[in-house]
Amino acid sequence: MGLKPATNPDVEAASIDLTIDGKTVTAKDGVSLYDVISSTGKIIPAMCYHYTFDPFGSCGMCLVMQEGKKAPVRSCTAKATAGMIIRTEGDDLFQARKKAVEKHLSVHPLDCPVCDADGHCELQDMAFQHQVTTLANAKQKLIPEDTRSLVLDFNMNRCIACGECINICKDVLMIDALQFMKKGGFTQVVAKGDAPLACEFCGDCLAVCPVGAITNKFSKYLYKPWQLKKTTTTCNYCGDGCQMHVETKDNEVVRVTSPLSWKNKWGDRSETAKGHGGLCVRGRFGFQFIDSKARLTQPLIRKDRKLTESPWIETVETVVGRLADIKARYGPNAIAGLITARCSNEELYLFQKLMRAAIGTNHLDSSARYGHLNFVHAAQHALGVGRMTNDSADITKAKSILVVGSNITETNPVFSLRVKEAIRVYKSQVIVVDSANTNLAKLASHPMLVKPGTEGLFVKGLVKSVIEQDLIDTDVTGRHAQAFAALKQAVAGLSLDAVASATGVSKVQINEAASVFAEAPRSVIICGEGIVRRPGGYQHVLALIDLLWVTGKLGRPGCGINTVTEEANEQGAVDMGTSPEFLPGQVPSDSDEARTKFSKAWSTPLPNKGVGAGLMDILKKCRNGEIKALYLVGENPLGTLPASAEVKPALEKLELLIVQDPFMTESAQLAHIVLPACTFAEKDGTMTSQDGKVQRIRQTMDPIGESLPDWQILAAIGSGLGCASMEYESSQDIQREIMKLLPGYYNLGQPKKVTVNADGYLSNGYQAEAAGRYCAEQKAADGGKRFSLTMGQLLYHSGKLSTQASGLLLIASSAGQLHMSLQDMERMGLKDGDRVRVWSAKGTAELSARADLSVLPGSCFYPEHFNSPPIKDFMTVEVDAVTGVPYFKQAAVSVEKA
Amino acid sequence: MKFKAWLKTITFYEILVGMAATMRHLLRYKPITLQYPHEKRTLPDSYRGMLALLRYDDGTEKCVGCDLCEAACPSRVIRVVSSEVPGEPTKRYASEYYMDMTRCLFCGMCVEACPVDALGMTREYEWAVYDKRNLLLNKQQLLAIGDRSYPVREKRLEFQHPNVAFFNVAFKNLPAKGT
């Protein structure tokens, strides 16, 4: 990190003084001269510089005069030293910089009118600023455009060889997909090995390209920057909560750009600990679903078995009438509702208010039930905090990071950059525990490849190993001697050898991982779907918390336990109380104090205590006829849950199924009433990211067709049902109500640090809990099946929503492929794309196979986003006893060549 | 003085002065008003009339859809929708091009802005219509105006490589044709 300040967060760099344009400036030792000058507010042109990576020094624009030197020096690659006397302005410097621009322009085509970067081009700006009007010896490169990649086009005629794309790919994203290559007499940027570019397609190279050399295939030639309306909003795909600019032309989304660009090149690298402003492939290239042709544009009512279009007024009247009728005939508990965690906080709040206040039922749930609630419940129970305990800066500066069961570079790519930065800049030790050889495992110091489904067991092994190696923090164990004794007793039955043989990781490695984690001053845990979506998820999160407290990390600054979420607002769904067990603000729904507060605020009594069903119970009650009406807002249980969950019979048995969705989902096809909802781009509101940042989403365009924002529909139904306090004019009105009920919730993207307190948990009833947690797990007999099939997320997709984005389908098509290890494919004589037959007791399916280097022999992977063929139907559903989370992501299958 | 004023009063002198020009024209009558539909004025050479889109000599449109005319237009007359040339993925053109002539000031800034001389101002001015909507012209209409007003077309420059996104740049060191 040559020119950057000392990157150890524990050490402060020394100060030096130097003179810039006659003024004395104090700077940190070891910093680039360019950074020092830009920190004084002076802007020197530089085309190859970006603060997120080390200076490259190719453009020759950042010239300054240093006293004692004859020629101008490049300030970016010069190190600031004490006593330097620097001049940054003057006619000689202007002429020298102008020469540099002319040098670039002499081999740059003058095709600005057809170039996508026109109007947003640094070379154009520089040519204008330095008044370049004639070029003496212009020569063209005449390099054909490289259009082989699926997403990006490389026009190397326009390239100025600044290397920003290569540097950001290598240094910041650590993907290293691009390189310089001398070809046809010119230095060109090509994908590694001059092959068609196949990378993670995050598009950060596109964002930092100061000219039009890299262009976006999905919006190529469709716009000029001045034609577009730019709206800053929050990405709707995963829980990272990235800010992005949606750029629209009338009612059409043309492109999505990130706050990261060549224009924001000045900054302090310590800021990047909070994020560098980039996006991932989903955010940047998966915008086509917003203005997709498949969007629902009209309310539909089933008449004579067919869904027919109907005007809004009539539809809402029907919805209200039929709900009121069912409530009158069977009581409020015959109505239930499910909502997706892609809705805004205001909508989630309104949904639970509609259910609890207007209808009077506590049968409601959100898609946070698919896993995130495991984490929330465990953290609430043990720590009194219902979200992840660290912010991204903590993760960047951690000394050791335990990433368990989370393919974080695929599921939450931008969050994973914090871990990558921890590895790269702060040299932290990362322990990756996963059943796949993930991209992060390839970068990590301690990759631990476990057998599928044994991530939880590995965690227990870590706890055992910490106690066995005496890596415990005696302060804490002394304070909670009883709890420690209980834990010690509980893990006594667990043998490390058994853990080693079950997980396939040697005892030495387990011990090493335990000591790396326990001995680091700042240790952070990140757990993902491999923990919270697999059987025993709740207990495994508690085991991770055991690991934290017993090593004394709990409550220590910079340490903590974190999770990542798949959908954008899962944290908000929990906070807004869209689950039977929580009221808004994560208060238990049977707390008398909270019940009084909310029934007063909504001026209506709340549903009775103890009543209330979560996702799986709702479906069960639908099947046995207790629930007559189901209201699905953006949820599609039929497309998500396996056939063994018997969703179809449940939905078919209903008297009234209302589906509110932007798209015609599988569940909507069974519905009696379909209400067209807007996507996130057509409404205002807020989203809560996984780390508790409440960020705004803004309306970028008018709703497509007659679709309406969810909150408008919910408010209309609520007031139709006679709930007087459900009349709102804008989402701000709902916000104001939430602000009154949950003071301090709207933190404008700056969440307060949470303080954890596990004293109550460790002193009350911990003994009994710990004893049950560490008993040996029953391994399900696989019935002679050879492969362990896992369903999980792909980098290029998120839930089912992204399967409506044509750009992402181009990269990863919806015809799902079975990902198998190279060894297995060779053994079975399979080539990429060959058909295989997969079967288990639940059925047979035929699909094509592909080799995936991250999959281990003996296991195979299927992306959970796709239902053709419906591999999900192979799964059995196991429901968590405590949290009611359904587990259905793993099965044992047989695979053979078809 | 008093006598002079009295003389002017009784001879209606001021009126005669005032009517002198009228009287003169009354005697030497020569009409200035053109009988417009039957007679037409000779336009000055620099007349800036109806806008038109032009073509090259081989019949291809000159417009590359760069949208600079839209940016230059002070009264937001022009709307350009650009896209790739079908079958030629590196070439850009205007797939749709609209001019709302009800708003046009005929200032000619779009013509000046055009980097490929694809826009021209013609000597047409007879564009009175009964329905204002007829003044929203699309690309075909604008090309048709260009076709009838500019019979002599500019020669299209040779393109160098089918995969190179240059437009009308003249090069000294061109590769041989057909490569």
Chai-1 contact restraints between the chains, C-beta under 6 A:
chainA,res_idxA,chainB,res_idxB,connection_type,confidence,min_distance_angstrom,max_distance_angstrom,comment,restraint_id
A,P109,B,F166,contact,1.0,0.0,6.0,A-B,restraint_1
A,L110,B,V169,contact,1.0,0.0,6.0,A-B,restraint_2
A,D111,B,A165,contact,1.0,0.0,6.0,A-B,restraint_3
A,D111,B,F166,contact,1.0,0.0,6.0,A-B,restraint_4
A,P113,B,V64,contact,1.0,0.0,6.0,A-B,restraint_5
A,P113,B,C66,contact,1.0,0.0,6.0,A-B,restraint_6
A,P113,B,P115,contact,1.0,0.0,6.0,A-B,restraint_7
A,V114,B,V64,contact,1.0,0.0,6.0,A-B,restraint_8
A,V114,B,R92,contact,1.0,0.0,6.0,A-B,restraint_9
A,V114,B,A165,contact,1.0,0.0,6.0,A-B,restraint_10
A,V114,B,F167,contact,1.0,0.0,6.0,A-B,restraint_11
A,Q140,B,F171,contact,1.0,0.0,6.0,A-B,restraint_12
A,L142,B,Q160,contact,1.0,0.0,6.0,A-B,restraint_13
A,L142,B,V164,contact,1.0,0.0,6.0,A-B,restraint_14
A,P144,B,H161,contact,1.0,0.0,6.0,A-B,restraint_15
A,P144,B,N163,contact,1.0,0.0,6.0,A-B,restraint_16
A,E145,B,T90,contact,1.0,0.0,6.0,A-B,restraint_17
A,E145,B,N163,contact,1.0,0.0,6.0,A-B,restraint_18
A,T147,B,P89,contact,1.0,0.0,6.0,A-B,restraint_19
A,Y221,B,S82,contact,1.0,0.0,6.0,A-B,restraint_20
A,Y221,B,S83,contact,1.0,0.0,6.0,A-B,restraint_21
A,Y221,B,E84,contact,1.0,0.0,6.0,A-B,restraint_22
A,Y221,B,R92,contact,1.0,0.0,6.0,A-B,restraint_23
A,L222,B,S83,contact,1.0,0.0,6.0,A-B,restraint_24
A,K224,B,D67,contact,1.0,0.0,6.0,A-B,restraint_25
A,W226,B,A71,contact,1.0,0.0,6.0,A-B,restraint_26
